[in-house]
Amino acid sequence: MKLEHFALNVENPIAMAAWYAEHLGMRVVRQMEQPPYTTFLADDSGRVMVEVYLNPADEVPLYREMNPLLVHLAFVSEDPTADKDRLVKAGATLVTEQHLEDGSHLVMLRDPWGLAVQLCKRAVPMLTEKEQV
């Protein structure tokens, strides 16, 4: 089996999708222009998607109040420092920055809606070329 998508109930899926497309290189694959504004975003590999929507069937979680270790979206970054600076200028906020003993560099941010976003530059990449294609 392959993972198709990970879904999140968010406060403003249309604005969030636009921000992720502009600043994180995601691409809108499908989007409803009426409630619940279901939007599927694919990464640049086209093999991983995140679904965002505003579904009144349940509450939008208080992402801003959650520990980022509870839920976060992690992106591969070739230059976490430059990406961090660029995203902060675009409305993200810095949570933590770590340089691990193995040489990995991890940056945890919050997007403008409070969802945790991690930038990962692994000393040894975790995804293989086959998985990245």
VENDAUR-V428477 format. One record per pair of residues at least 12 apart in sequence whose ideal C-beta (glycine too) atoms are under 10 Angstrom apart, sorted by the first residue. I is the first residue (numbers start at 1). J is the second residue. Records with the same first field share a line. If there is no record, write none. Layout:
I->J ; J
This chain:
2->47 ; 48
3->47 ; 48 ; 49
4->40 ; 47 ; 48 ; 49 ; 51
5->29 ; 40 ; 41 ; 42 ; 48 ; 49 ; 50 ; 51 ; 52
6->48 ; 49 ; 50 ; 51 ; 52 ; 71 ; 73
7->38 ; 40 ; 49 ; 50 ; 51 ; 52 ; 53 ; 55
8->50 ; 51 ; 52 ; 53 ; 60 ; 61 ; 63 ; 71 ; 73 ; 113 ; 115
9->36 ; 51 ; 52 ; 53 ; 54 ; 55 ; 56 ; 57 ; 58 ; 59 ; 60 ; 61 ; 63
10->37 ; 39 ; 51 ; 52 ; 53 ; 54 ; 55 ; 60 ; 61 ; 63 ; 111 ; 113 ; 114 ; 115
11->52 ; 54 ; 60 ; 61 ; 62 ; 63 ; 113 ; 114 ; 115
12->37 ; 52 ; 54 ; 60 ; 112 ; 113
13->31 ; 32 ; 35 ; 36 ; 37 ; 38 ; 39 ; 41 ; 51 ; 52 ; 53 ; 54 ; 55 ; 60 ; 113
14->28 ; 31 ; 32 ; 33 ; 37 ; 39 ; 52 ; 54
15->37 ; 52 ; 112 ; 113
16->37 ; 39 ; 41 ; 50 ; 52 ; 54 ; 111 ; 112 ; 113 ; 115
17->31 ; 37 ; 39 ; 40 ; 41 ; 50 ; 51 ; 52
18->31 ; 39
19->87 ; 90 ; 91 ; 92 ; 111 ; 112 ; 113
20->39 ; 41 ; 43 ; 50 ; 52 ; 73 ; 75 ; 111 ; 115 ; 117
21->39 ; 41 ; 42
22->90
23->83 ; 86 ; 87 ; 89 ; 90 ; 91 ; 92 ; 111 ; 112 ; 117
24->41 ; 43 ; 44 ; 50 ; 73 ; 75 ; 77 ; 83 ; 87 ; 90 ; 92 ; 111 ; 117 ; 119
25->41 ; 42 ; 43 ; 44 ; 75
26->39 ; 40 ; 41 ; 42 ; 43 ; 44 ; 48 ; 49 ; 50 ; 73 ; 75
27->40 ; 41 ; 42 ; 43 ; 44 ; 46 ; 49
28->40 ; 41 ; 42
29->41 ; 42 ; 46 ; 49 ; 51
30->42 ; 49 ; 51
31->52 ; 53
32->53
35->53 ; 54 ; 55 ; 56
36->52 ; 53 ; 54 ; 55 ; 56 ; 57
37->52 ; 53 ; 54 ; 55
38->51 ; 52 ; 53 ; 54 ; 55
39->51 ; 52 ; 53 ; 54
40->52 ; 53
41->73
43->73 ; 75 ; 76 ; 132
44->75 ; 76 ; 132
45->76 ; 127 ; 131 ; 132 ; 133
46->133
47->131 ; 132 ; 133
48->73 ; 127 ; 131
50->73 ; 115
52->113 ; 115
60->113 ; 114
61->114 ; 115
62->114
63->110 ; 111 ; 113 ; 114 ; 115 ; 116
64->93 ; 110 ; 113 ; 114 ; 115 ; 116
65->114
66->110 ; 114 ; 115 ; 116
67->95 ; 116
68->95 ; 96 ; 108 ; 109 ; 110 ; 115 ; 116 ; 117 ; 118
69->108 ; 116 ; 118
70->116
71->115 ; 116
72->95 ; 108 ; 109 ; 110 ; 115 ; 116 ; 117 ; 118
73->111 ; 115 ; 116 ; 117 ; 118
74->106 ; 108 ; 116 ; 117 ; 118 ; 119 ; 120 ; 126
75->87 ; 107 ; 117 ; 118 ; 119 ; 120
76->119 ; 120 ; 121 ; 122 ; 125 ; 126 ; 127 ; 132
77->105 ; 106 ; 107 ; 118 ; 119 ; 120 ; 121 ; 122
78->119 ; 121
79->105 ; 119 ; 121
80->97 ; 98 ; 99 ; 104 ; 105 ; 106 ; 107 ; 109 ; 118 ; 119 ; 120 ; 121
81->97 ; 105 ; 107 ; 119 ; 121
82->119
83->107 ; 109 ; 117 ; 119 ; 121
84->97 ; 105 ; 107 ; 108 ; 109 ; 119
85->107
87->107 ; 109 ; 110 ; 111 ; 112 ; 117 ; 119
88->107 ; 109
90->111 ; 112
91->109 ; 110 ; 111 ; 112 ; 113
92->107 ; 109 ; 110 ; 111 ; 112 ; 115 ; 117 ; 119
93->108 ; 109 ; 110 ; 111 ; 112 ; 114
94->107 ; 108 ; 109 ; 110
95->107 ; 108 ; 109 ; 110 ; 116 ; 117 ; 118
96->108 ; 109 ; 116 ; 118
97->109 ; 119
98->118
99->121
100->122 ; 123
101->123
102->122 ; 123 ; 124
103->121 ; 122 ; 123 ; 124
104->120 ; 121 ; 122 ; 123 ; 124 ; 125 ; 126
105->119 ; 120 ; 121 ; 122 ; 123
106->118 ; 119 ; 120 ; 121 ; 122
107->119 ; 120 ; 121
108->120
